[in-house]
Amino acid sequence: MMLLTAGTRGDVEPFAALARHAASRGHDVRLALPDDAEAPAGIDTVALGLDVHRVLAPAGRTPWALAHHVRAEVRPAMRRMFAAAVRETVAFDPHLVVHHPLILSAPMVADSLRVPRVLAEFAPVATPSEHFPAAGGPTATRDLGAGNRVTYAVPRTAARLFDADVARAAAELPGGRHPARRSPSRATLMAVSPALLPRPDDWPEQVHQTGAWYEDASAVTLDPVLADFLDSGPFVVASFGSMATGDATARGRAIVTAARSLGLQALLVTGWGGLALPAECHGPDVLVVRSVPFDAVLPRAALAVHHGGAGTSHAVARAGVPAVVVPVTADQPFWAAQLHRQGVAAAPVPLRRLSTGTLVPAMRDALTRRERAAEVGRRMRREHGVQQALAVLESLDVPA
C-alpha cells in the first residue's frame, strides 16, 4: 500500500505508526512524506519535495509579505508535492492508496492506476456533519446547528485554488493524461478519539472512527538530564510544536512565571521555535529541550500548555493530563474548544492575550480537571487506533 502524507509532526507520525504496523503484518508499504520530516527507521520512504518548515515560515506578516510568500514558497512547494505524489505512487504501483487530505493529486493517481483509495483525516475537514463545524474554518469554535454543514465548503473551496497545480501533476501519469473520472474514496479513516469527539449520527457508514494512530513510547530510555528533571518535582510541559508565530521568548517568560507562581517546574519543548527562555528566567526549576517522547513524559506531568494541534491534543489527553490550550491556526481553535467541552482543558487562551496574568487562572482551572482528564485518558488508551485502521484497510478486499 502507498501511504501519502503532508504537514507537520502531527501529520507524519500517525502515518509512520500505520506504516510500521502494516509492515509488521506482512504488507508491502511505502510512505511518502515531507522532505524535512524524520523518516521512520525500517520503513521504505520517499520525499515529496515539500519543506514544511519553509512553507510555514513567511518572512513577514504584512499582506504583501504573505502574498509574496504564497507565490514564492507555498505554491511551488504544493506543485512539487502533487507531482511527486503521483510520480512515486506510479513507480510503486500499489494495490491501495491511503492519503492525507492535503495530497490533492491522490485521487487522480489512484484512478489512473485503477486502485482504491482511502482518505485519512486527523480532524473533520472533508466529512461534513450538522453536529460541529469544519475544523480549520473561521467558525471552527462555534456550533451553527444545521448551518455547520455549510462550513465544510471552506476547505473544499481552498482546495480548488490548487486545481491547476493538480492538473499539471498529470504529466507524471502513464501517458500523461488526466483520468476522466474521479472515484470516491473507498473509505475514510477518521483518526480521532471518540472520547474527544463523539461520533455524530450523520457520518456515513464508510467513515471509520478509529481513534488516534500512535506507537507507544512509554518504555523508551530517557536522557539522564531529562529523567532527573522529571523526578525532581511536579512540572508543567509546554509545547507549541511547529508554531513559531509571534514572540517565542515572551511565551516562554509567561509560562515559566505562571508555573512558578503555582509551585510548578517548567519543561519547555521548543519544537520549531515556538518557545524560548529569556536569560532572566533560567533556573534549576526549568529545563529547555527541542523535543521529548511525549508518551513517556506526559503521564508524569501535572499540567500541559500547548497549541492544540490534533496530535498534541490527543497525546496530552491520552496521558490523562489536564491542559491549557493556546491555539494559533488551522484546526487548533477547534481542538481547543473541543477539549474544553470535554472537561479536560481550561477555556482556551487566545494567542494575542497570552500573558502571566491570563495563564495563572487558566492553569489553576486546568488543575481542577485532573480527575476528568484521568478518566478520559483511560478511555483513550483502550482505543488502539492504528490497529483499528489497519483492520479497516485489510477488510476492503483489495488484491494482494
C-alpha positions in Angstrom: 0.0 0.0 0.0 1.1 3.6 -0.7 0.8 6.0 2.2 0.9 9.7 1.3 1.1 12.4 4.0 2.0 16.1 4.3 2.2 18.5 7.1 4.0 18.7 10.5 5.0 16.1 13.0 1.3 15.5 13.9 0.6 14.6 10.3 3.7 12.4 9.8 4.0 10.4 13.0 0.5 8.8 12.7 1.2 7.6 9.1 4.6 6.3 10.3 2.8 4.3 13.0 0.4 2.9 10.4 3.3 2.1 8.1 5.2 0.2 10.8 2.1 -1.8 11.9 1.2 -2.6 8.3 4.7 -3.8 7.6 4.7 -5.9 10.7 1.6 -7.6 9.3 3.4 -8.5 6.1 2.2 -5.7 3.9 4.4 -4.1 1.3 4.4 -0.5 2.3 5.9 2.8 1.0 5.5 6.0 2.9 5.8 9.4 1.1 6.4 12.3 3.5 7.7 15.9 3.6 11.4 16.4 3.0 12.1 17.9 6.4 10.2 15.0 8.3 12.2 12.4 10.2 12.0 9.2 8.2 10.9 6.3 10.4 13.6 3.5 10.7 12.9 0.3 8.8 10.2 1.8 6.5 10.5 2.4 2.8 10.1 6.1 2.5 10.3 8.7 -0.3 10.3 12.5 -0.1 7.6 14.7 -1.7 9.6 17.9 -2.4 7.9 19.8 0.4 9.8 21.6 3.1 7.0 22.2 5.6 9.2 24.5 7.8 9.8 26.9 4.9 6.1 26.8 3.9 5.0 27.7 7.5 7.6 30.5 8.0 6.8 33.6 6.0 9.4 36.4 6.2 6.8 38.9 7.4 3.1 39.2 8.4 2.0 42.1 6.2 -0.4 41.3 3.4 2.3 42.0 0.8 4.8 39.7 2.6 2.2 36.9 2.9 1.2 37.2 -0.8 4.8 37.1 -1.8 5.3 34.0 0.4 2.4 32.2 -1.2 3.8 32.9 -4.7 7.4 32.2 -3.9 7.2 29.3 -1.4 3.7 27.8 -0.9 2.5 27.4 -4.5 5.8 25.9 -5.8 6.0 23.6 -2.9 2.5 22.3 -3.3 3.1 21.9 -7.1 6.2 19.8 -6.3 4.3 17.7 -3.8 1.4 17.0 -6.1 3.7 15.9 -8.8 5.9 13.8 -6.5 2.9 12.1 -5.0 1.8 11.0 -8.5 5.3 10.0 -9.6 6.2 8.0 -6.6 2.8 6.2 -6.5 3.1 5.2 -10.1 6.6 3.9 -9.5 5.5 1.8 -6.5 2.4 0.5 -8.3 0.4 -0.2 -5.2 -2.9 -2.0 -4.7 -4.2 0.6 -2.4 -3.6 4.4 -1.8 -4.1 5.9 1.7 -3.7 9.7 1.7 -3.8 12.9 3.8 -6.4 15.5 2.7 -3.6 17.8 1.5 -2.4 15.3 -1.1 -4.9 16.6 -3.7 -3.4 14.6 -6.5 -4.0 11.2 -4.8 -7.5 10.7 -6.3 -6.1 11.3 -9.8 -3.3 8.8 -9.5 -5.5 6.2 -7.8 -8.0 6.5 -10.6 -5.3 6.3 -13.2 -3.9 3.1 -11.7 -7.4 1.7 -11.1 -6.8 1.1 -7.4 -9.0 2.0 -4.5 -8.0 4.9 -2.2 -8.7 5.7 1.4 -8.8 9.2 2.9 -7.3 9.8 6.3 -8.5 12.7 8.5 -7.0 13.8 11.8 -9.7 16.4 12.2 -13.1 16.7 10.5 -12.4 18.8 7.4 -13.7 16.7 4.5 -16.5 14.7 6.2 -19.4 17.1 6.9 -21.7 16.9 9.9 -24.5 19.0 11.3 -23.2 18.5 14.8 -20.0 20.5 14.6 -18.3 22.9 12.1 -15.3 22.1 9.9 -12.1 22.2 11.8 -9.8 24.9 10.5 -12.6 27.2 9.2 -13.4 30.6 10.5 -16.3 29.3 12.6 -14.5 26.2 14.0 -15.3 27.1 17.6 -19.0 27.9 17.1 -21.9 25.5 16.8 -24.1 26.7 14.0 -26.6 23.9 14.2 -27.9 22.9 10.8 -25.5 25.5 9.3 -22.5 23.5 10.4 -22.6 21.6 7.1 -22.1 24.8 5.1 -18.7 25.4 6.8 -17.2 22.3 5.1 -17.4 24.3 1.8 -14.4 26.4 3.1 -11.8 23.6 2.9 -13.3 22.4 -0.4 -13.0 26.0 -1.9 -9.4 26.3 -0.6 -8.5 23.0 -2.3 -9.9 24.3 -5.6 -7.3 27.1 -5.6 -4.8 24.3 -6.5 -6.8 22.8 -9.3 -4.3 24.0 -11.9 -1.4 22.6 -10.0 -3.1 19.2 -9.6 -3.8 19.2 -13.3 -0.1 19.8 -14.0 0.8 16.8 -11.9 -1.0 14.7 -14.5 2.2 14.9 -16.6 3.6 12.2 -14.2 0.8 9.7 -15.0 1.4 6.9 -17.5 0.7 8.6 -20.8 0.5 12.0 -19.1 -3.3 12.1 -19.3 -5.7 13.2 -16.5 -8.3 10.4 -15.8 -11.8 11.4 -17.0 -13.3 10.1 -13.8 -12.8 10.8 -10.1 -13.9 7.9 -8.0 -15.0 8.4 -4.4 -12.7 7.1 -1.7 -13.5 3.5 -0.7 -13.4 4.5 2.9 -12.5 7.4 5.3 -10.3 6.7 8.3 -11.1 9.3 10.9 -8.1 9.1 13.2 -9.9 10.9 16.0 -10.7 9.7 19.5 -14.4 9.3 20.2 -13.6 10.3 23.8 -12.7 13.8 22.4 -15.1 14.0 19.5 -18.1 11.6 19.9 -19.1 10.1 16.5 -22.1 12.1 15.1 -25.1 10.1 13.8 -24.8 11.7 10.3 -21.4 10.3 9.3 -21.8 7.7 6.6 -21.0 4.0 7.3 -17.8 4.2 5.2 -16.4 6.6 7.7 -14.5 4.6 10.3 -13.6 6.5 13.5 -10.5 4.6 14.7 -9.1 6.7 17.4 -5.6 8.3 17.1 -2.7 6.5 15.4 0.4 6.3 17.6 3.1 4.0 18.8 3.6 3.5 22.5 6.9 5.1 23.5 6.4 4.9 27.3 9.3 2.4 27.6 11.9 4.5 25.8 15.2 5.3 27.6 15.1 8.9 28.6 18.1 11.3 28.5 19.6 11.3 32.1 19.2 15.1 32.4 15.6 14.9 31.4 15.0 11.9 33.7 16.5 13.7 36.6 14.3 16.7 35.9 11.1 14.6 35.8 12.0 13.1 39.2 12.7 16.5 40.8 9.1 17.7 41.4 5.7 18.5 39.8 6.0 20.2 36.5 4.1 21.7 33.5 5.0 20.6 30.0 4.8 23.4 27.4 5.0 22.9 23.7 3.9 24.9 20.7 5.1 22.3 18.2 5.8 23.9 14.8 4.1 27.1 15.6 6.8 29.8 15.6 4.5 32.7 15.1 4.9 35.6 17.4 7.3 36.2 20.3 8.6 32.9 21.5 10.6 34.5 24.3 7.5 36.3 25.7 5.6 33.0 25.6 8.4 31.2 27.5 8.6 34.0 30.1 4.8 33.9 30.7 4.7 30.1 31.1 7.7 29.9 33.4 6.5 32.8 35.6 3.0 31.3 35.8 4.3 27.9 36.6 6.5 29.3 39.4 3.5 31.1 40.9 1.7 27.8 41.2 4.7 25.9 42.6 5.4 24.0 39.4 8.6 23.5 37.5 8.5 24.1 33.7 9.6 21.8 30.9 9.8 23.9 27.7 9.7 21.9 24.5 10.9 24.4 21.8 10.0 22.4 18.7 10.5 24.6 15.6 11.0 27.7 17.7 7.6 28.2 19.3 9.1 28.7 22.7 12.3 30.3 24.0 13.6 31.0 27.5 14.8 34.5 28.4 18.0 34.7 30.4 16.3 36.1 33.5 14.1 33.0 33.7 16.8 30.4 33.9 16.9 28.3 37.0 17.1 24.7 38.3 13.3 24.5 38.0 13.3 25.0 34.2 14.5 22.6 31.5 14.6 23.6 27.8 14.7 20.8 25.2 13.9 20.7 21.5 11.8 17.5 21.7 10.7 14.8 24.0 9.0 11.4 23.7 5.5 12.6 24.8 4.1 9.2 25.6 7.0 8.7 28.1 7.0 12.2 29.6 3.4 13.4 29.6 1.9 10.9 32.1 4.3 12.3 34.7 3.3 15.9 34.2 0.8 17.8 36.4 -0.3 20.0 33.5 0.3 20.8 29.8 0.2 24.1 28.0 0.1 23.6 24.2 -1.1 24.9 20.8 -3.9 22.5 20.2 -2.7 20.6 17.2 -4.5 17.3 16.7 -1.5 15.1 17.5 -0.6 17.1 20.7 -4.2 17.3 21.8 -4.6 13.6 21.6 -1.2 12.8 23.2 -1.9 15.1 26.2 -5.5 13.8 26.7 -4.4 10.2 26.2 -1.8 10.7 29.0 -4.6 11.8 31.3 -3.1 15.3 31.8 -5.3 18.4 32.0 -4.3 21.3 29.7 -4.4 25.0 28.9 -4.6 25.4 25.1 -3.4 28.5 23.3 -4.5 27.9 19.7 -2.6 29.6 16.8 -4.1 28.5 13.5 -5.7 25.7 11.3 -7.6 23.1 13.3 -6.2 24.3 16.7 -9.1 26.5 17.7 -11.4 23.5 17.0 -9.5 21.2 19.3 -9.0 23.9 21.9 -12.8 24.3 22.1 -13.4 20.6 22.0 -11.0 19.8 24.8 -12.7 22.4 27.0 -16.2 21.0 26.1 -15.0 17.5 27.2 -13.8 18.9 30.5 -10.1 18.1 30.1 -8.8 21.7 29.4 -9.5 25.2 30.7 -11.2 27.7 28.4 -8.8 28.5 25.5 -6.4 31.4 25.9 -6.2 33.4 22.7 -2.6 33.8 21.5 -2.8 37.6 21.4 -3.8 37.6 25.1 -1.2 35.1 26.3 0.5 36.5 29.5 1.2 35.5 33.0 -2.0 37.2 34.0 -4.1 35.1 31.7 -2.1 31.9 32.2 -2.3 31.7 36.0 -6.1 31.5 36.3 -6.3 29.2 33.3 -3.6 26.9 34.7 -5.3 26.9 38.1 -8.6 26.0 36.4 -7.0 23.2 34.5 -5.5 21.7 37.6 -9.0 21.2 39.0 -9.8 19.0 36.0 -7.3 16.2 36.8 -9.9 13.6 37.7 -11.8 14.2 34.4 -8.6 14.2 32.4 -7.5 10.9 34.0 -10.9 9.3 33.2 -10.7 10.4 29.5 -7.1 9.2 29.3 -8.0 5.7 30.5 -10.7 5.5 27.8 -8.3 6.7 25.1 -5.6 4.2 26.0 -8.1 1.4 25.2 -8.8 2.6 21.7 -5.8 1.1 19.7 -6.4 3.3 16.7 -3.6 2.2 14.4 -4.7 -1.5 14.8 -8.3 -0.5 14.0 -7.2 1.5 11.0 -5.3 -1.4 9.5 -8.2 -3.8 10.2 -10.4 -1.5 8.1 -7.8 -1.5 5.3 -7.5 -5.2 5.4 -11.3 -5.6 5.2 -11.5 -3.8 1.9 -10.8 -7.0 -0.1 -8.0 -5.4 -2.1 -6.0 -7.8 -4.2 -2.6 -8.5 -2.7 
